[in-house]
């Protein structure tokens, strides 16, 4: 973490988004359930907090920070620092219970809480909240060993807090219990105590009840919007690659990575010694427990590989994660490499077992050896690059416009425009951060699962202040627009003139000053203009079409790229043609007709992921070797209806392109300009409509 905790965050993307999430939870606990999910981002989509981890445990923990400190950045950094400290403390309690040595548990706790993985995830408060799992397992082991109900109470509380902190870790925790609970039953002969068994299963019900309530909005959204997760394989060699800049291995030429999974050579050596020590010099019950954690460690290591076992770039065989994908909700996990948290949990136990052998021989020797081991472990895990951070506007560096927004009598939605291009989408989180000051609904953020209308809305607003964007904002009930002229770059003067001509719809309320500030220049802050948005006088209707759908069995299709174009006319929205990871200029999808036809409308069904629609699309028609541009007819009211359809019921949403009528043999949809950073272009299902009555002038231009 940066040493400037009051003005620097680990980054200006995920850290700002998580700051907003935790701030919302901490300052809106009084809304209760389910009102707390109605956060102030992603307007007009429902349940905004459910598009990411809600982090209610972090909200409870940070409640004093966000109420007593006026600096949001400092509050978030203190939350992360407290979470890491509590993680080490919790691991120490857990490991001391199993190993019996406080010094050895100290060494193991450092391996668990202060790993390269933790340091690389400082921007994600949900992923550094590692304390609840070892606390729950500490209570669980005590219950099985002593059969005291008070320990079961702790197990329920800490397991619930784990689920409220991170849904990812909750699912991993369920996998861990599948190994640990049978081991404890075997080790402590719990089947001989029926009441203890009954109480244990009753405790699982007590954990499930509150977590089911929290998960319910997610189940609703996943069902309503068809959200699914795609898991990529992770090369296991990365677990043995030190982080770039590691103090111990800095002489090596290592490439920096946003994700460090290094287990540590020293930790692995200690774990090997600990495995021997725990197996040969412990009681029967301790050996069985050690065996359960050994199997857990190996299993989680293989699960972290994802669908395929890949080592140093070579695929060896399908991984066990494929079996886990068949079980809900594991099939929606997108980052199986995070299973490594269970690997580190098991590793920390065996590291503590190895350290126990080395620290034996007196308190002074134990303290000295433990300190030496901790120093070596930290030197191979820690890197100075995690201490620089990114400066964030705080105090008087926050533009006055946001304070004015907070003081406005209007409390409805506000749009910050022009929209940022896709390649700068991470800066949307800055708007989330500033919304913690004015607390009004905003259109953007950085969701884990983007709402269906999210990206299309941003795309259709790109021409602001054109007629389409203004009508769209009015139809959504946006009350004010905060304009950032610097976002227009060299075209600033042109767009400001256009904006001035729109004063009837966007009357200027206040203009703000600029200042010479590197931070403001980085984020295009300063010279903002606050405009009221006149409500929509009358809502129009979309264009009608005197047309009929062309029988899709008569169509032939062709396309660029490796995707199968026939998937776009196979009758299933679950399959799709796609360009892959981006939309290169010249990418095309072509429709060949059985005879000359006059296409006047193309409709493309939308399905998750809803952001994979064409950017900068044009349409050409061909007649023999000749071709013409088929001009698209703008229909702003269809855009309005489509945005609302995506919010209300995306299963029936369709992109629509109305075309000037021309008789053609085939038609090509193509990307005429690459939109940097945009996702791939996909077509789940495509429908083409022809004129019911061919106009006389439509044959050849």
GINOR-V548001 format. One line per field, one symbol per residue. phi: phi as a letter, one per 40 degrees, with the letter a starting at -180 (. if undefined). Layout:
phi: ???
//
This chain:
phi: .cccccabbdabbcccccdcccdcccbbcccgbcdccccbbfdbccfdcccaccfcccccccdccccbbcbccccccccccccccccccccccccccccgbccccccccccccbcdccccbccbcccccccccccccdcccccccbfccdccccdccccccccccacdcccccccccccccdccdccbfcccbdccccccccccccccdccccccdccccccccbgcbbbbccbcccccbbcccgddcbccccbccbcbbbdchcccccccccccccccbbbcdcccccccccccccccccccccgcbcbbfgbccacccccccccbccccccbbcccddcccccccccccccccdcccchhccccccccccccccccccbcbcccbcgbcbcbfcccdcdcccdcccccbccbbbbccccdcbcccdccccccccccgccbcbibccbcddcdcccccccccdbccdccccccccgccabbcbdcccgccdcccccccccccccbccbabbcbacadccccbfchgcbbbcbcdccaccbcccbcabccdccccbbaacgcccccccbcgbccbacachcabcdgdabbbbccadbbcbabbbcbacccccbcbfcbbbbbbgccabccccccbcccdcccccccccaccbcbcbbcbccacacabbcaccaccdgcccbbbcabbbbbccbccdcccac
//
